[in-house]
Amino acid sequence: MNKEDYLKLDSDSKYNFLSSELAAGKDFNQILVSIGMTKEDLAKQGFYNVKGKIMRKPIKGYGTPK
């Protein structure tokens, strides 16, 4: 997948794509190169690589339960 195709996806599809690529055994850096983006670009979109998993940025205003 190239950068244009990736950017056309909605948020859930982007998350599923990134997660499936990691599950297929690709290294996070390989995924970044394949879609032509940097770690900072993904962070701006709300996606982070944490210990081999893709995590989403919490929703603004998200609070912890009491």
C-alpha positions as CSV (number, residue, x, y, z in Angstrom):
1,M,0.0,0.0,0.0
2,N,1.3,3.4,-0.8
3,K,0.9,6.7,1.1
4,E,-2.0,7.9,-1.0
5,D,-4.0,4.7,-0.5
6,Y,-3.3,4.7,3.2
7,L,-4.4,8.3,3.6
8,K,-7.7,7.6,1.9
9,L,-8.6,5.0,4.6
10,D,-10.8,5.9,7.5
11,S,-9.4,5.7,11.0
12,D,-10.6,2.2,11.8
13,S,-9.2,0.9,8.5
14,K,-5.9,2.5,9.1
15,Y,-5.7,0.9,12.6
16,N,-6.7,-2.5,11.1
17,F,-4.1,-2.2,8.3
18,L,-1.3,-1.3,10.7
19,S,-2.2,-4.1,13.2
20,S,-2.5,-6.7,10.5
21,E,0.9,-5.8,9.0
22,L,2.5,-6.2,12.5
23,A,0.6,-9.5,13.0
24,A,2.0,-10.7,9.6
25,G,5.5,-10.4,11.1
26,K,6.6,-7.1,9.5
27,D,8.8,-4.8,11.5
28,F,7.3,-1.4,12.4
29,N,10.0,0.4,10.4
30,Q,9.3,-1.7,7.4
31,I,5.6,-0.7,7.6
32,L,6.6,3.0,7.8
33,V,8.8,2.7,4.7
34,S,6.1,0.8,2.8
35,I,3.5,3.6,3.3
36,G,6.1,6.4,3.0
37,M,5.5,7.9,6.4
38,T,7.4,8.6,9.6
39,K,6.7,7.7,13.2
40,E,5.8,11.3,13.8
41,D,3.3,11.3,10.9
42,L,1.5,8.4,12.5
43,A,1.6,10.1,15.9
44,K,-0.2,13.1,14.4
45,Q,-2.9,10.7,13.3
46,G,-3.1,9.2,16.7
47,F,-1.3,5.9,16.2
48,Y,1.6,4.7,18.2
49,N,3.8,1.6,18.2
50,V,4.0,0.3,21.8
51,K,5.9,-3.0,22.4
52,G,5.0,-4.4,19.0
53,K,1.4,-3.4,19.0
54,I,-0.4,-0.4,17.5
55,M,-2.1,1.7,20.0
56,R,-4.6,4.6,19.4
57,K,-4.4,7.9,21.1
58,P,-7.2,8.3,23.7
59,I,-10.1,10.4,22.7
60,K,-9.9,14.0,23.8
61,G,-11.7,14.4,27.0
62,Y,-11.4,10.7,27.9
63,G,-11.5,10.3,31.6
64,T,-10.7,7.5,33.9
65,P,-13.7,5.8,35.7
66,K,-14.1,6.4,39.4
